[in-house]
Amino acid sequence: MSPVLVAEPAAQYWSRLPAVVDCNVIAAIVFDEERLDDALNALLGKQPIAPMLLRYEMANVAMNKLRRRECQLNEAQEGLGRFASFAIDLVDVDLAGVLTLAARYKLSAYDAAYLWLAGELGAPLLSFDARLVEAARDHLGRLPPAPA
């Protein structure tokens, strides 16, 4: 008799449950904004994950803060430094899937990238953007249940 042979994909183990976080949640943390405590509390016990585009969105947040004279260049750079050292997993997304979700929910491609990732991982989406969260509730609610 031959033994049972098994082929399976490499397992990805999370020490903490993943949560997709959008730019405004991370910006609140790294730029010490008014909603800092809310953002930190939402992330307790979770592993933050986001599309790779978060890097560019954070640079844009820093630039907008400079334009609005909310900070000096060195303060914006310090915020980006905190972001660079933040323990967040950044991943690529499927652009066709992002486009489909952007069209379905009338979102920007940027917001749809977070939504796509949350759906792909079956993970919660954390955001201060009520419109994005409403779309996520609908989209995530339509996903088939995860296998037990």
N, C-alpha and C positions, 0 to 999 in steps of 0.2 A: 504494500500500500504506500502511496506517496502522500507526503504531508500536504496540508492545505496551503496553497500559495496565495499570498496577498499582495496586491499592488494598490497603493493609495498615495494621494498627494502628500507632500510634506506638510505636517501639521504646523500651524502657527499658534503658539501659546502666548496668551496675554497674561502678564502678572496682574493686571487690572483690566476691567472691562473697557473696551474701546468706546470712545464717544467722539463723534465728528464735531469739530469746533470751527466756527467761522471767524472771519477777520475781526468782527467787532468784539467778540469775547476775548480773543487773544490781545487785541489792542488795549482793552480795559486793564489787562494785567501788566503788560510790558510798558505801557505809558502811564501807569498809575492813575487811571481815570476814575471818575465818580462811581462807576459800577464795578470797581475792582473787587469788592467783597462778594458781590453777587456772582461774578465770574469764577472766583476761587471756590466758592461754596458749590457751584454747579459741577466743578471738576473734581471734587473730593472723591477719591477712590476710583477714578477713571483714568484711562490712558488717552490723552488727546491725540487725535489724528486728523489730518486735513489734506486737501489737494495741494500739490506742489505750488500752485499759483498763490498760496498764502504768503510766500516769501515776497512776491511783488506787491501784493496788496498791503503788506506791512510797510514796505518802502513808500508806497503811495500815502498811507496814513501819516507817516513821518513828514512827507513833503507837504501834505495839506496842513498839518500843524504848523509848519514853518510859514506857509503862505498866510495863514490866519493869525500869525504872530502869537501862537499859543506856547511856543517854546523857541529856544535858540538852537542853532545847528548842533552844538555839542550835546544838548539834551535829547534831540531827535536821534543822534548817533548812539547815545547811551541806551535809549529805548530799543533801537535795532540790535544793539549788543545783547540786551536782555532776551530779546526774541531769539537770537542766534544760539543762546545757551539754554533756551527753554526745551524741556524734554517732550517734544512733539514729533510724531511720525508723519512725514510728508510723503505722499504717494501720487503716482500718475492716475489719471482718470480716462475713461473711454469717451472720446469727443463726440461720437455719434450718439451715445447714450445721454450725454450732457445736453446735446442739441434737442433731442427728443423731449427731455424733461423741461428744458427752457421753453419750448413751444407749448407743451401741454399746460404748464402752470404760469405762463407769461412772466418768466423770470429772466434775469440776465444770465448769460452763460456762466458768469462767475458764481452766482448763487446756485445755479443748477449743478455746478460741479460738486458743491458740498452735499446737495440733495442726492446726487447720483452715488456718491461715496457712502453716504448713510444707508442707502438702499442696498448697495453692493455688500456692505459689511453686516447689514441687519443691526445697525447700531443707532443709538439716539443721536439727534442733531441738536447741538446747543448754539443758540443765537439770541440776540436781543431784537432781531428783525421779525416782527409778528407775521408779516406776509410769507417769509421763508418758512417759518415754523408751521404756519397753516398748510402750506404745500407739503411739508414733510409729514405732517400728521396724516394727510390724505394718502400720500405716496407710500409711506411706511405701513399704513393700515391696510393697504391693498396687497402687500407682500405675502406669499404663502408662509405658514408657520415654519420655523426652523426645525429640522429633524431633531428628535429627542436623543 
